Amino acid sequence: MRKALIHLGLATALAIGSTAAAAPDVGRGEFVHYLDENGTVVGYYAVHCDGSVESWGKPTRNRATGVFICDPDV
């Protein structure tokens, strides 16, 4: 019985692993808009889908953040 449970567990793990490998890798990038006290954008920071970093302006405590959904075909 114990051997059968081990084999069933291994078969399940293998099936889940092969399904995950077939799924497209959809990652995400992240960005931050830095705002002044009036809500005007005074800085920007982003990590793009390809891992490159872009930034400019002045970081502040007031910020708005978001994400990019990465296209796996690009």
Secondary structure, 3 states (H helix, E strand, C coil): CHHHHHHHHHHHHHHHHHHHHHCCCCCEEEEEEEECCCCCEEEEEEECCCCCEEEEECCCCCEEEEEEECCCCC
